[in-house]
Amino acid sequence: MPLADAQDYPLWVNALIFLAAAVLVWMAGTRLAQYTDAIAGRTGMGRALAGMLLLGVITSLPEVANAITASVIGNPALAINNLLGSAAINILLLAVADAFIGRDAVTAVVAKPSTMMMATLSMIVLIAVAAAVTTGDIPVFGVGLWAVALCALSIGGFWAAAGYDRRARWMVKQKDVRADAAEEESLPYSLRGLVIRTVIAGGVIFVAGYMLSQTGDALAEQTGLGSGMVGFALIGISTSMPELSTIVAALRIRQYDMAFGQVLGTNFVNLSLILLADIAFDGGPVISELGRFETVSALLGAALTGIFLVGLLERRNPVVMRMGYDSAAVILLFVGGLVLLRAVG
């Protein structure tokens, strides 16, 4: 679909293309958690690290496609709000999956120090995004200084969290054995076959993400919702389909650390893409194109992550409506955040 064509299609055609792309993203993501779990088992890579490095990067491909194409067509707000929306929605998906699985509070059985480090550093990056939007950006060698700093902070946080299990001076005293009760699914593929299938799934996700960005920009214009809310909610939810499918799959096989690692790893990758959007946009630093909506979006993502961080530190197992209290709080805060975003947008 050429960049300029989506605006020429009727609303119902764009809606159908958007729905088809979302379905493709979902279908391609359904097997990724199983592939990653098998790869982690055969290579000796930890599940939390596998979720962060493999799932986190692969499931960010729709955001990569949207960040590039939305910025190229001159709509950086759509690109950045998709990144911030995905960061908040990915945390929400953990809470939804917690209710869907319905065994225990998911934070009661996560025991890796790296998971808590990831959550803490992710909050720092999101708060830095809010600070960047509030203060504005200045161009340096053709790109925004804040965009470069946020990319470096995201990559630095990703690297620091990835190796934290080896450096940590503490560990959970009594790890719940249910977190180790998972049985690796027997997949009839060699390691090479698993890698090939993972690459193919990633390619499908990237192409579908491109379709989402094109039709999403058109829907923003045709519905009158604006780039902010469409990027945050509509495209944010659709490009998070791989995360939802892989989160549910990881929790079903009781790889809880993998689920958290995938979500938080994806958020690091997504936030680093602000620099990519800045490079693709011709109108100056993308941060300078943003405002109160994006500030609230970033702070909402940080607050949602903070709620789960408290749950991870407490490691209790109170359940309400088939989910942990922290998951219920995340859902309520997200709904309240949407209301606030609608008011400021």
TORTORFI-843352 format. One record per residue (C-alpha): x, y, z. Coordinates in Angstrom, 1 decimal, always signed. Layout:
X,Y,Z
...
REM end
This chain:
+0.0,+0.0,+0.0
+1.7,+3.3,-1.1
+2.1,+5.9,+1.6
-0.4,+8.3,+0.1
-3.1,+5.8,-0.9
-4.8,+5.0,+2.5
-6.3,+8.4,+2.7
-8.1,+7.8,-0.6
-9.8,+4.6,+0.6
-13.3,+4.7,+2.2
-13.5,+4.4,+6.0
-14.9,+0.9,+5.8
-12.0,-0.3,+3.6
-9.4,+1.1,+5.9
-11.2,-0.4,+8.9
-11.1,-3.9,+7.2
-7.4,-3.5,+6.3
-6.7,-2.4,+9.8
-8.6,-5.5,+11.2
-6.8,-7.9,+8.8
-3.4,-6.5,+9.8
-4.3,-6.9,+13.5
-5.3,-10.5,+12.9
-2.0,-11.2,+11.0
-0.1,-9.7,+13.9
-2.0,-11.9,+16.4
-1.5,-15.1,+14.3
+2.2,-14.5,+13.9
+2.6,-13.8,+17.6
+0.8,-16.9,+18.9
+3.8,-19.2,+18.4
+6.6,-16.8,+19.4
+6.5,-17.6,+23.1
+6.7,-21.4,+22.5
+9.6,-20.9,+20.0
+11.4,-18.6,+22.5
+10.9,-21.0,+25.4
+12.3,-23.8,+23.3
+15.3,-21.7,+22.1
+16.0,-20.7,+25.7
+15.9,-24.3,+26.9
+18.2,-25.5,+24.1
+20.7,-22.7,+24.4
+20.8,-22.4,+28.2
+19.5,-18.8,+28.0
+17.4,-17.8,+31.0
+13.7,-17.3,+30.4
+13.6,-13.7,+31.6
+16.6,-12.9,+29.4
+15.0,-14.7,+26.5
+11.8,-12.9,+26.9
+13.6,-9.6,+27.1
+16.0,-10.1,+24.2
+14.0,-12.3,+21.8
+10.4,-11.6,+22.4
+11.0,-8.0,+23.4
+12.8,-7.2,+20.1
+10.5,-9.3,+17.8
+7.2,-8.0,+19.2
+8.5,-4.4,+18.8
+8.6,-4.8,+15.0
+5.1,-3.3,+14.4
+6.2,-0.2,+16.4
+9.4,+0.0,+14.2
+7.2,+0.0,+11.1
+4.9,+2.6,+12.5
+7.6,+4.8,+13.8
+9.2,+5.0,+10.4
+6.2,+5.3,+8.2
+4.2,+7.7,+10.4
+7.2,+10.1,+10.7
+7.9,+9.9,+6.9
+4.4,+11.0,+6.1
+4.7,+13.9,+8.5
+2.7,+12.7,+11.4
+5.3,+12.2,+14.3
+2.6,+12.5,+17.0
+1.0,+9.3,+15.6
+4.4,+7.6,+15.8
+5.3,+8.7,+19.3
+1.9,+8.1,+20.8
+1.9,+4.6,+19.4
+5.2,+4.0,+21.2
+3.9,+5.5,+24.5
+0.6,+3.8,+24.1
+2.2,+0.5,+23.6
+4.4,+1.0,+26.7
+1.2,+1.5,+28.8
-0.9,-1.1,+27.0
+1.8,-3.8,+27.4
+1.6,-3.4,+31.2
-2.2,-3.5,+31.0
-1.9,-6.8,+29.0
-0.1,-8.4,+31.9
-3.0,-7.5,+34.2
-5.5,-8.8,+31.6
-3.6,-12.0,+31.2
-3.4,-12.4,+34.9
-7.2,-12.5,+35.1
-7.4,-14.7,+32.0
-5.0,-17.3,+33.5
-6.7,-17.0,+36.9
-4.4,-19.2,+39.0
-2.4,-16.8,+41.3
-1.4,-13.2,+41.4
+1.2,-13.2,+38.7
+3.6,-11.0,+40.7
+3.6,-13.6,+43.5
+5.5,-16.1,+41.4
+8.1,-13.9,+39.7
+11.4,-14.3,+41.4
+14.2,-12.9,+39.2
+16.1,-9.8,+40.4
+16.4,-8.7,+36.7
+12.6,-8.4,+36.4
+12.5,-5.8,+39.2
+15.5,-4.0,+37.8
+13.8,-3.9,+34.4
+10.7,-2.4,+35.9
+12.6,+0.2,+37.8
+14.7,+1.3,+34.8
+11.7,+1.3,+32.5
+10.0,+3.8,+34.9
+13.0,+6.0,+34.8
+13.0,+6.1,+30.9
+9.3,+6.9,+30.8
+9.7,+9.7,+33.3
+12.6,+11.0,+31.2
+10.3,+11.1,+28.2
+7.8,+13.2,+30.1
+10.7,+15.6,+31.1
+11.8,+15.8,+27.5
+8.3,+16.7,+26.2
+7.9,+19.3,+29.0
+11.3,+21.0,+28.4
+11.4,+20.7,+24.6
+14.2,+19.6,+22.4
+17.0,+21.2,+20.3
+18.5,+19.8,+17.1
+22.1,+18.6,+17.1
+23.6,+17.3,+13.8
+20.1,+16.9,+12.4
+18.5,+15.0,+15.3
+17.0,+16.1,+18.7
+19.4,+16.0,+21.6
+16.6,+14.5,+23.8
+15.9,+11.8,+21.3
+19.5,+10.7,+21.3
+19.6,+10.8,+25.2
+16.4,+8.8,+25.4
+17.7,+6.2,+23.0
+20.9,+5.9,+25.0
+19.0,+5.6,+28.2
+16.7,+2.9,+26.9
+19.6,+0.8,+25.5
+21.6,+1.4,+28.7
+18.7,+0.2,+30.8
+18.1,-2.8,+28.5
+21.8,-3.8,+28.9
+21.9,-3.2,+32.6
+18.8,-5.2,+33.3
+19.9,-8.1,+31.0
+23.0,-8.8,+33.1
+21.6,-8.0,+36.5
+20.8,-11.6,+37.6
+24.6,-12.4,+37.4
+25.5,-9.2,+39.4
+22.6,-9.2,+41.9
+23.7,-9.6,+45.6
+20.2,-10.8,+46.6
+17.7,-13.5,+45.7
+14.2,-14.5,+46.7
+14.5,-16.5,+49.9
+11.7,-19.0,+49.2
+10.9,-19.1,+45.6
+7.5,-20.5,+44.8
+8.0,-23.9,+43.2
+5.1,-23.3,+40.9
+7.3,-20.8,+38.9
+9.5,-23.8,+38.1
+6.7,-26.2,+37.4
+6.5,-25.5,+33.7
+7.1,-28.3,+31.2
+8.9,-27.2,+28.1
+6.7,-28.0,+25.1
+8.2,-30.5,+22.8
+8.5,-28.9,+19.4
+9.6,-31.1,+16.5
+12.1,-28.6,+15.2
+15.9,-28.3,+15.4
+17.4,-25.1,+16.8
+18.0,-23.9,+13.3
+14.3,-24.6,+12.4
+13.1,-22.7,+15.5
+15.3,-19.7,+14.5
+14.0,-19.7,+10.9
+10.3,-19.9,+12.1
+11.0,-17.0,+14.5
+12.4,-14.9,+11.7
+9.4,-15.6,+9.4
+7.0,-14.7,+12.2
+9.0,-11.5,+12.7
+8.7,-10.6,+9.0
+4.9,-11.1,+9.0
+4.7,-8.9,+12.1
+6.7,-6.1,+10.5
+4.7,-6.1,+7.3
+1.4,-6.1,+9.2
+2.7,-3.3,+11.4
+3.3,-1.2,+8.3
-0.3,-1.8,+7.2
-1.5,-0.8,+10.7
+0.4,+2.5,+10.6
-0.9,+3.4,+7.1
-4.6,+2.7,+7.8
-4.3,+4.1,+11.4
-3.2,+7.5,+10.0
-6.1,+7.4,+7.6
-8.6,+6.4,+10.3
-7.3,+9.3,+12.5
-8.2,+11.7,+9.8
-11.5,+10.0,+8.7
-12.9,+9.5,+12.3
-11.8,+12.9,+13.6
-10.3,+11.2,+16.7
-6.9,+12.8,+16.1
-3.4,+11.3,+16.0
-2.9,+11.4,+19.7
-5.8,+9.1,+20.8
-5.6,+6.9,+17.6
-1.8,+6.4,+18.1
-2.1,+5.7,+21.8
-5.2,+3.5,+21.9
-6.2,+2.2,+18.4
-2.7,+1.5,+16.9
-1.2,+1.0,+20.4
-3.6,-1.9,+21.0
-3.2,-3.4,+17.5
+0.6,-3.3,+17.5
+0.5,-4.9,+21.0
-1.3,-8.0,+19.6
+2.0,-10.0,+19.6
+2.6,-9.0,+23.2
-0.8,-10.2,+24.2
-0.5,-13.6,+22.4
+3.0,-14.2,+23.8
+2.1,-13.1,+27.3
-0.8,-15.5,+27.4
+1.3,-18.3,+26.0
+4.1,-17.7,+28.5
+1.7,-17.6,+31.5
+0.0,-20.8,+30.3
+3.3,-22.6,+30.4
+4.1,-20.9,+33.7
+7.1,-19.0,+32.4
+6.2,-15.9,+34.4
+9.6,-14.2,+34.3
+9.6,-14.6,+30.5
+6.2,-12.8,+30.3
+7.5,-9.9,+32.4
+10.8,-9.8,+30.6
+9.1,-9.7,+27.2
+6.8,-6.8,+28.2
+9.5,-4.7,+29.8
+12.1,-5.5,+27.1
+9.6,-4.5,+24.5
+9.1,-1.2,+26.3
+12.8,-0.5,+26.3
+13.0,-1.1,+22.6
+9.9,+0.9,+21.9
+11.2,+4.0,+23.7
+14.5,+3.8,+21.9
+12.6,+4.1,+18.7
+11.9,+7.8,+19.4
+15.3,+8.4,+17.9
+14.3,+6.5,+14.8
+11.1,+8.6,+14.4
+13.2,+11.7,+14.8
+15.6,+10.6,+12.0
+12.7,+9.8,+9.7
+10.9,+13.1,+10.4
+11.9,+16.1,+8.3
+10.3,+18.8,+10.4
+12.8,+19.1,+13.2
+13.0,+17.2,+16.6
+9.9,+15.1,+17.1
+9.9,+15.9,+20.8
+9.2,+19.5,+19.9
+6.0,+18.4,+18.1
+4.5,+16.9,+21.3
+2.6,+18.3,+24.3
+0.5,+17.6,+27.3
-1.1,+14.4,+25.8
+2.3,+12.8,+25.4
+3.5,+13.9,+28.9
+0.4,+12.3,+30.5
+0.9,+9.2,+28.3
+4.5,+8.7,+29.5
+3.6,+9.3,+33.2
+0.7,+6.8,+32.9
+3.1,+4.1,+31.6
+5.5,+4.9,+34.5
+2.7,+4.7,+37.1
+1.3,+1.4,+35.7
+4.8,-0.1,+35.8
+5.3,+1.2,+39.4
+2.1,-0.6,+40.6
+3.5,-3.9,+39.3
+6.9,-3.2,+40.8
+5.2,-2.8,+44.2
+3.5,-6.2,+43.6
+6.8,-7.8,+42.7
+8.4,-6.5,+45.9
+5.5,-7.6,+48.1
+5.2,-11.1,+46.5
+1.9,-11.7,+48.2
-1.0,-13.6,+46.6
-4.2,-11.8,+47.3
-6.7,-12.3,+44.4
-9.8,-10.4,+43.5
-11.9,-11.3,+40.4
-9.3,-14.0,+39.4
-6.4,-11.5,+39.4
-4.0,-10.0,+41.8
-4.8,-6.7,+43.5
-2.0,-5.1,+41.7
-3.4,-6.2,+38.3
-6.8,-4.9,+39.3
-5.2,-1.6,+40.2
-3.4,-1.4,+36.9
-6.7,-1.9,+35.0
-8.5,+0.8,+37.0
-5.6,+3.3,+36.6
-5.4,+2.6,+32.8
-9.2,+3.3,+32.4
-8.8,+6.5,+34.5
-5.7,+7.4,+32.4
-7.8,+7.1,+29.2
-10.4,+9.5,+30.5
-7.7,+12.0,+31.4
-6.0,+11.6,+28.0
-9.3,+12.2,+26.3
-9.7,+15.4,+28.4
-6.3,+16.8,+27.6
-6.2,+15.6,+23.9
REM end
